[in-house]
Amino acid sequence: MSHYFETPTGPVETRTVRARIWDEDLTFTTAGGVFSGSRLDLGTSVLFRSVEPPASPGTFLDLGCGYGPIACALALAVPGATVHAVDVNDLAVSLTRRNALALGAADQVRASRPEEVDPAVRFDEIWSNPPIRVGKQVLHEMLLAWLERLAEDGVAHLVVGRNLGADSLARWLGEQRYQVDRVSSAKGFRVLDVAR
């Protein structure tokens, strides 16, 4: 069985997804074998409705970028920003690059595998609909690794399904000495702001 956090093998059939994000109508190319390959998923929609785009340029991270809706929307909403988009699924990385190019954001979006990001880069904001289904241990390791790379006054915006452990994840992050604020709860999802 294939999962969206594994690069699919075999032929790839692409499709088009349209989404309204921060008052912009955006069109993306996507495919099976990536997270929510047929539409903008509900959790990410809740995240966009709950959190305004950054007010000024900075260095941002889309963690688990899928086909790139968060990375591309950030780049378009914040001219001058640099957006790193990371995923362990090579098809997702390829689609994110393709979508950034099609939307005119290729000079801002840097799509890659996680290990290809310069370890010295620090992020003013991290945006993620994290891959809960990878399992708790892998999820925790991933979040700790990237949250450590927040700038001193940086913040991470995470959207997590309530039935997938949003509240226990918030408690766990608090135990790791992060400040966690629930900024929204809608359609079965929690939006959490996480800071040092």
C-alpha positions in Angstrom: 0.0 0.0 0.0 1.3 3.4 -1.0 1.3 6.4 1.4 1.6 10.1 0.6 4.8 10.2 2.6 6.4 7.7 0.2 7.4 8.5 -3.4 5.0 6.6 -5.7 6.3 4.2 -8.4 4.8 3.7 -11.8 3.1 6.2 -14.1 1.8 9.5 -12.8 -1.5 10.9 -13.9 -1.8 14.6 -13.1 -5.0 16.6 -12.5 -5.9 20.2 -11.8 -7.1 21.5 -8.5 -8.5 25.0 -8.0 -8.6 26.7 -4.6 -9.4 30.1 -3.2 -6.7 31.1 -0.7 -6.5 34.5 1.0 -8.8 36.0 -1.7 -6.8 34.6 -4.6 -8.1 32.0 -7.0 -5.2 29.6 -7.5 -4.8 26.6 -9.8 -2.5 23.7 -9.0 -1.3 20.6 -10.8 -1.5 17.6 -8.5 -1.5 13.8 -8.8 -2.4 10.6 -6.9 0.4 9.5 -4.6 0.7 12.9 -2.9 -1.2 14.2 0.1 -4.7 15.2 -0.8 -4.0 14.8 -4.5 -7.5 15.5 -5.6 -8.4 18.7 -3.8 -7.2 21.2 -1.2 -7.7 19.2 2.0 -10.1 20.5 4.7 -7.3 20.9 7.3 -5.2 23.1 5.1 -8.3 25.1 4.2 -9.0 25.7 8.0 -5.4 26.8 8.4 -5.7 29.4 5.7 -9.0 30.7 7.1 -7.6 30.8 10.6 -4.2 32.5 10.1 -3.4 35.6 8.0 -0.4 35.6 5.8 2.8 37.0 7.3 2.8 40.8 7.4 6.4 41.2 6.1 8.9 39.2 4.1 11.0 36.6 5.9 12.2 33.0 5.6 9.3 30.6 5.8 9.0 26.8 5.8 6.2 24.6 4.4 6.8 21.4 6.3 5.3 18.4 4.4 4.5 20.5 1.3 2.6 18.0 -0.8 1.9 19.6 -4.1 2.7 23.0 -2.7 -0.5 25.0 -1.9 0.9 26.5 1.3 4.4 27.3 -0.1 2.9 28.9 -3.3 0.2 30.9 -1.4 2.9 32.2 1.0 5.1 33.3 -1.8 2.3 35.0 -3.7 1.0 36.7 -0.5 4.4 38.0 0.7 6.5 39.3 -2.2 10.2 39.1 -1.2 9.7 36.1 1.1 11.8 33.0 0.7 9.7 29.8 1.2 11.4 26.5 1.7 9.0 23.6 0.9 10.1 20.2 2.1 8.7 16.7 1.6 10.1 13.2 1.6 7.9 12.4 -1.4 9.9 13.2 -4.6 6.7 13.6 -6.6 5.4 16.2 -4.1 8.7 18.1 -4.5 8.5 18.0 -8.3 4.8 19.1 -8.3 5.6 22.0 -5.9 8.3 23.2 -8.2 6.0 22.9 -11.2 3.2 24.8 -9.4 5.5 27.6 -8.2 6.7 28.1 -11.7 3.2 28.1 -13.1 2.1 30.7 -10.5 5.1 32.9 -11.0 6.6 32.2 -7.6 9.6 30.0 -8.7 12.1 32.6 -7.6 10.7 32.5 -4.1 9.9 28.8 -3.5 12.7 26.4 -2.8 11.2 22.9 -3.0 13.4 20.0 -1.8 13.8 17.0 0.3 14.3 17.8 4.0 18.0 16.8 4.1 18.7 19.3 1.2 17.9 22.4 3.3 21.0 24.2 4.6 21.2 23.4 8.4 22.1 27.0 9.1 18.7 28.3 7.8 16.4 29.6 10.5 12.7 30.2 9.9 10.5 33.2 10.8 7.4 31.0 10.4 6.7 27.3 9.9 3.4 26.3 8.3 2.3 22.7 8.3 -0.5 20.2 8.1 1.8 17.7 9.6 1.8 14.0 8.5 0.1 12.5 11.6 -0.1 9.1 10.0 3.6 8.6 10.0 3.3 7.6 13.6 3.9 9.4 16.9 7.6 8.7 17.2 8.5 9.8 13.7 6.1 12.8 14.0 7.7 13.9 17.3 11.2 13.6 15.9 10.3 15.6 12.8 8.6 18.4 14.7 11.4 18.7 17.2 14.0 18.9 14.5 12.3 21.6 12.6 10.9 23.6 15.6 14.5 23.9 16.8 15.1 25.9 13.6 12.6 28.6 14.4 14.1 32.1 14.7 14.1 33.4 18.3 10.8 35.2 17.8 9.5 32.7 15.2 6.2 30.9 15.2 4.9 27.6 13.8 1.3 27.4 12.6 0.1 23.8 12.7 -3.3 22.3 11.8 -4.2 18.9 13.3 -7.4 16.9 13.3 -8.9 16.8 16.8 -9.6 13.0 16.3 -6.0 12.6 15.2 -4.6 13.8 18.6 -4.4 17.6 18.3 -4.9 18.1 22.0 -2.4 15.5 23.1 0.1 16.9 20.6 -0.4 20.3 22.0 0.2 19.0 25.5 3.3 17.1 24.4 4.7 20.3 22.7 4.1 22.1 25.9 6.1 19.4 27.8 9.0 20.1 25.3 9.0 23.7 26.6 7.2 25.3 23.6 4.5 27.9 24.1 1.4 26.5 22.4 -1.7 28.5 21.8 -4.9 27.2 20.2 -5.9 29.9 17.8 -8.8 28.2 16.1 -11.0 25.2 16.2 -13.2 24.4 13.2 -14.6 21.5 11.2 -12.8 19.0 13.5 -9.4 20.6 13.3 -7.3 22.6 15.8 -4.9 25.3 14.6 -2.0 25.6 17.0 0.6 28.4 17.2 3.9 27.1 18.6 6.7 29.3 19.7 9.8 29.1 21.8 
